[in-house]
């Protein structure tokens, strides 16, 4: 028996520093940080993943025979240190969302992110923690040298066996995840592996992204089969303006105490051309996830998979609308290469889906959103046939100071009175408000461009943003913890209707419907049904109980955010 134990533990003895480093990071440091940062993965169990550490040590032992164990050292240090950074930065261990944020980031966003406020400190802190654990591993190995007893080896072998049993279940679930066709099923709790290991969490997040990419191929088939039964074109020009990371409480449209960051929109409201909706939310606080659901006719409880539901721009095209998509985030050389495929894919960068949805799409991004207006069609071109124009801005996406030219550097840290943060935080708040002020100028200029047409415009954002509104925290978080405040600032979004004078004169019945709906609860998942109503499109997926403009709209339907949180219930706790 002792001989068997010696053979089992031989790789550990040969790569003991590596094994102890993996053990300390995955079984001690990272679990402690999960609790310290209030990141609670579900399910998060403290059944030590010793077997994962053993398997990697076995690989390192084999690679050591050809002097390549250093390769695995680099991979594991980056992987484990990366999860520490993820918890410091996103308050979340590895997950599908975290991997999406990392892998979907292009060169422009990555550069701005690393140059952002506090990121360098978080990166330095995670590096220091990782190196300290490495040093502790070396000291521990030196301290216990020649002190290992036979009974200790037996205990270690027993723990390895027990760990192998629990981790075997996780490996089976991982295999199921990688071979699945849709993410809906494998994202359910009963199909999840035990996410008690950084390695399992990373692989499970990657598996969800791989399957998410696979879904796009099935979605193509669904979109091709889309049929439209009829269309009245009662709104000949529809503008869909999509902002980014918009905290509506930083606008006087939603908070009378807010700084004046939206003078143009306030002016349009005073002129009765702007109608404010006061109860709109986003299903996610991540752009790609929001867009996948917002552009689809899928909704929770529809009885179908996401891939079996069509995309509303494709419906508009088949109805006879010319569909323009002008974007400052999904355009440019990097995006046209469909490089998001390894990160869950997007419905804009998959070549076939792009052609099925859009008649025209820009190919170049610009530094500032105002510059993107030059790629818009002129008013006469837009009015030549029924048109849906989707204008997607980079808005207030972090790094905020990169979102506006120097002439809009209006607010300063000295003008900010915020009790939740320090001078550095107040500077970030000022930069966010400057970005919001610039965004208002962009939206105002775009609406002015088409103000003489028979046009209705909807402005909203993909998600909210936390800007030191109730605690010393900025940007967005992705921990399993959800509070009423997180739901409020990260998931609530502005929703505004702009109607031109011509539109008000030609469509009094639609104006009345828009006015009557402004206090109804709305979630961006239901956007397609509202748009079908405005266009007069008769489509099989249309459901008046999901259409906020319809008198049959179901205001009692639960609004679910992040797949598992009932927004209206958690807001009642506030």
N, C-alpha and C positions, 0 to 999 in steps of 0.2 A: 504493500500500500504506500509506504513512504517513497518507494522508487517511482510510483505513478505520480505522486504529488510533486516530486522533484522535477519530473519531465514536464508536467503541466505548467509549473511556475518557472521553468528555465528561461523562457523569453522575458519574463518579468525581471529576473535577476540580471539578465544581459542588458536590458533597457530600463533599469529601475528608475532613473531620473525622469525619463519620459512617462513611465506609468504613474509615478507619484504626481507629476505635474498634471496629467489628465484627471487623476482622481481628485486632487485638490480643487481644480478649476470647476469641474462638472458636478462634483458632489458636495462642495462646501461653498466656494466663493460665489458662483453664479446663483445657486438657490438662495443664499443670504441676500444677494443683490435684488433678486426677484421680490423678496419681501420688503427690503429697504426702499425700493422704488415703487412699491405697490403694484407690481406687475404680477398678476396671478394667472398663468396659463391654465386652461381647463382641458383635461384634468392635469394638475401639477401635483405629483406625488414624490415623496422623499425616498422611494425605493431606489437605493443607490445603483446607478448604471455601471457597476464595476465591470460587467461583461463587455460593454462597449469599449471601455478603457483597455481591457485585456485583448480584444480583437485588434485594436489599433496598435497595441504594443507588439502583438504577434506579427503584424505587417511590418512594423518598424524593425523587428528582429530579422525578418526575411530580407528586407531592403538593406539592412546592415551588412549582410553577407556579401553584397556587391557595392558596399560603401555609398548607398543612396538613402540611408535613413534620414538624412538631413532634409530631404524633400518632404517627408511626412511631418517632420518637426515644423517646417515653415507653414504647411497647410493647417496643422492643428493650432499653432500659435495664432495664426490669422483668424481661424474659425472661432476659437474660444475668446480671443480678445475682441473679435467683432461682435460677439453677443454681449459682452460687457459694454461696449460702445452703444449697441442698440438699446440697452436698458437705460443708459445715461441720457441718450438722445431722444428715444421714442417711448421710454417707459414700457418697453415690451421686449421679451426674448424673441428668438427667431420665430417667424410665422410667415404665412403667405403674404400678408400685407407688408411686413418689413422687407421681405425679399423683393416684392414689387417696387417698393420705394427705392431700393438700391439698384435693381437691375433696369428699371425703366428710366432712371436718371440719365440724361444725355450729358455731353461734355459741358455745355453751357450751364446747366443746372448744377452739375457736380462742382464746377469751379466756384459758382456763387454760394453753394452750400458750405463748402470748406472755408470760404472767406467770411461766412456769416458770423454773427455775434455769438460767442460762447462755444462754437463748434470746435475750435482749436483746443480750448480747455478740456472739453469732453474727450477729445481724441488723445490728448496728453494724459488725462487721468486714466483712461482705459489702458493705455500703453504701460503706465506706471504700475497699475494693479497687476497686469499680466506679467510684467518683469519681476515684480515682488514675489508673486506666486512661484515663478520659475526659480528664483533665488531660494525661496523657502523649501522647494523640492530638493534642491541640491544639498542644502543644510540638513534636511531630514534624512536623506540617504546617507550622508556622512555620519550623522549621529547614530543611526541604527545599524551601521556597518558591524557585522559580526555579532549582532545582538538578536538576530532572528532565531527563534526557537522552533522546534518541530511542531508544537501545538499551534503556534501562530500560522505556520504554513498550512496546517490542516484547516484552521478557521478560514483562512483566505480562500482555500479551495472550495469549502462549503459555501461561502458567500458568492463565489463565482458561479457555482451550480445554481443557486437560488436566483441569482441575477439573470442567468441564461434563460431560466424559465419565463420570467416576466418580459425580458427583452425579446425572447422568441415570439411572443404575442405581438410586440411592436413591429418586428421585422415582417411578420405575416401581414399586418395591416399596411405597412409601407408598400409591400408588393401589390396588395389590392389597390392601393392609391395610384401607383404608377401605371397599372394596367386598366384603370377605369376609363370610361368615355366621357363622363360628365362630372363636374365638381360638386354638384348638389348633394349627391349621395355620400361621397367620401368626406364631406365637410360636416356631416352629422356626428354628434358625439359618440354614438354607438359604433361608428366605423373608424374612430380615431385611434392611433397608437397611443401608448402611455408616453406623454411628452415630458418624460422625466430626465431626458438627456439632450444636451446641445446638439448632438449628432442626429438624433431622431427628429428633433424639432426642425433642424435645418433641412433634412431630407423630406420631411412631410410638407414643409412650406414649398420646397422645390417641386415636389410631386403635384401639388395643387396647381402650381403655375404651368407645369408641363401639360396637365390635363386641360387646363384653361385654354392653352394654345390649341390643343386638339379639338376643343369644342368649336373653334372658329370654322373649321372645315365642315362640320355638320350644320353650322349656322348658314353657310353659303347656300346649301341645298334648300333650307327653309326659305331664305329670302328670295331665291329664284322662283319658288312656287307661289309667292305672294300674288294675290289677285285683288283688284279693286272693283267693287260693284257699281260705283258711281261717284260723281263729285260735282258740287254746285259752284265751287270756286267763290264762295261768298266773301272770303277775304283774299283779294287778288295778290296782295303782297304781305307776307308774314316775315318779320324779322325776329330771329331768336338770338339774343345777345347773352352770352354765357361768360360770367366773371369767374374769378379765381380767388379762393381763400378770403371770402368777404365776410367780415364781422359786421353785421348790420347795426350793432349798437354803437358803432363809430360813425354813424350818420345821423343827422338831426331828423331824417325821415322816420327813424324808428326810436330815437331817444332825444328828447328835447334838450337834454343837458350835454349832448355830444358837441364837439367842435364842428364848425361849418366846413365839412369835407365834401358836401354835395350841392354846391350852389346852383348848378345847371339843372339837376333833377328837382331841386326844391322850386326853382322857377317854373318848370313845366307842371309841377303839381299845383302851384298857385294859378296857373293858366288853365287848369282843368284838362290838361292833356296827359296827366300821369295819374294812374290809379294804383294805390298802395295796398298790397296784400300783407296781412300782419301775422299769418300763422303757417309759414312754409318751412319745411325741413328737407334735408338731404338724407338718403339712406346710409351713406358712408361719409367718412371724412378723408377719403382718398380719391383722387381724380379718376383714375382708370376704372375703379369699381363703380363709382357713381355713373360714369358714362355708359358702361356696359348695361346697366339697368335702366337708366334714364332714356336711352335711345331705343330700348326694346319694349315691345308690348307685353313682356313678361311682368308678372307681379306675384308676390307671395300669395298662395292660395288659389292660383289660377288652374292648378291641376296638370300643368305641363312643365317640362324642363325648359330652362332658358334657351337652349338651342332650338327648341321647337316653336319659338315665337319670333316674329319678324322684327325688322328695324324700321322706325317711322320714316326716315328719309327715303328709303326704298319705296315705301307706300306712296309717298308724295310724288316720287318720280313716275310711278306707274299710273298715278292719277292724272298726270299731265303737267305737274309743276316742274319748273326748272329749279334744281336744288343747288345752291352755292354753299360751299364750306370754306370759310376763310379763318384759319387758325394760326395762332402764334405759339402753339405748343406741339402740334402734331405735323408741322410742316418743316421743310428743310432737308438737307441731304441725308442726315442721320436717320430721320424718321422714314424717309422714302425707301430706305434699305430694309424696312420691316425688321429692324434690330430688336424690337420688343418681343419677338417670337419666343425667346427663352424666358420671358418674364410674364407669361400669361397672355401676351398678345393684346392688341387693341383693335377695336372695330374700325379704326381709321387707317391703320397701317397694313392690314391684310389686303393684298392687291385686289382680289375679286370683290371683297366687300366694299372697298373704296369705289370701285366702278359701279357697283349696283346701287349705291346710295347717292352719289353726287354727280351732277352734270358738270360742275366746275369745282376745282379745289386748288388753292394756292400751293406753290412749291417752295416758297422762301419765307422764312420767319424774319422778324425784324427785332431790333433791340427794344424799342418802345412800341406800345400798342398804337399810338397815334400814327406812327409810320406805316402801320398795317392798313390804314384807311386808304392809302394809295392803291391797294390791290382790290378794292371794292369796285363792282360795276357801277356805271353812272346811273342816274335816276331813270333816264329814258330806256336804257337797256333792261333795267329791272322791271319796268312797267310794260315792256313789250309782250310779255306773256305771264301767266300766273307764276309767281316766284316765291320760294322759301329760301331766305338768306340766313345762314347760321354763321355768326361771328363769334369766335372763341378767343378770348383775350388771355394774356398771361397775368393781367390784373394785379393783385396784391400778393402774388406768389413770393415766398421768401427767396432771396434776400431782398427785403423791401426797398432798400436804398438803391437797388439796381433797377427799380421799376419806373423811375421818373427822371427827367432831365433836371439839371441844377436849378432851372428857373422855377420849379415847383417845390423847392426846398423852403417851404413856408413855415411849418411848425418846427420848433426846436425843443430840446430837452427841458430848457428853462420854462417853456410855456406849458409843460405837462405837470399836472398835480395828480400823482398816482401813489397811493399809500402801500401798494403791494410790491413795489420794486425799488431799485436804487437808481442812480444817475444813468448807468449803462442801460437799464431797462427802460427808463423814460426816453432815452434816445431812440430805442427801438420803437416805442409807441409813436414818437414823433415821425419817424420814417414811415411807419405803417399808415398814419393819417395823411402824410404827404402822398403816398402811393394811392390812397383812396381819393384824394383831391384830384390827382392826375387821371385816375380812372373815370371820375365824373366828367372831366373835360373830354375824354375820348368818347364816352357814351353820348354826351351832349352834341359833339361834332358829328357823330354818325347819324343821330336822329335828325339833326338839322339838314343833313345831306338829302334825306328822303322826306322831309316834312311836307312837301307840296304834293305828295302822292297819296293814293288811297291805301294807307299802310297802318298795320297794327304791329307793335313790337312787344316782345316779352323779354324782360331782363331779370336774370337770377344768377346765382353762383353755384359752382359744383359742390361747395361745402363751406363751412364757416372757418374761423381761426380764433385761437385764444391769444389775447394780447395783454397779459397781466390784468385781466378783468376782475378776477376774484382771488387770485393767489399769485405767487411769484413764479409764474410759468408762462411760456410763450410757444407759439406755433401749434402743433397738434400732437396728441398722444395716442398710443395704440395699445395701452394696457387693457387687461380684461376688466379692470375696475371701471365702472360707469357711475357718475354722479349727476344730479340735476344740472349742476353748473357746466360740466363737460358737455352734456347734451345740448344745453342752451347755446354755448359759445362756439362749439365745434360743429354742430349739426344744424342749427337754425340758419336760414339763408334769407336774403331779401328776395322778394318776388314783386315785380313792378310791370304794369301794363302801360305802354305808351300808345295813344291813339291820335292820329293826325286830325286836323279839322275836317278834311275831306272824308275821312273814315267815319267820324262822328255824324256827319251829315248823311252819308250813304247807308250806314248800318246802325240805326237807332236800337234795333232789337238786340244786337250783339253788345252794344254799349251797356244796355240795361242788364244783360246777363253778367257782364264783367263786373259791373258795379255791385250787383247783388251777391257776388261770390267772394268779395274781398276779405270777409272775416271767416270764411270756411277753412277748416284744417286741410293742409295739402302736403304731399310728399312728392319729391321730384320723380319718383318711380312712375307716377301717373301722368307725366307730361304728354306722352303720345296721344292720349284720349282727349285732352284739352285741345291739342293742335288739330286733331281730326275734326273736332267740333268747329273750330274757327274756319277751317277750309271747306267744311261740308263734305268730307270724305266718308263714303259708305264702305266700311271694311268689316270683315268677319270678326276681327278682334275688338272692334269698338264696343264698349260697354258703358251705357249712360251712368251707371252707379259709380264709375271710376272717373267720370268727367266732371270736374269742379264747376264747369259752366252750365251743366245740365241741372234742371230742377229735380232730377231723380238721383243726384249725387248722394252717396252714402257717407254722411259725415261721421258715422260711428265706426267705420272700418278702422281696425288697429293700424297704427303707423309703426313699422318695425325698422329700427336702425341697427346697423352692424350685425344683421341677421338674427340677433337674439335678444334685443332690448325693445320693450314696448315704450316708445317715447312718451306717450301721454300719461302712462302710469308713473314713470320716473319723474316727470315734470310735476306731478301732484305732490311729490315728496319735498319739493322746494319750499 
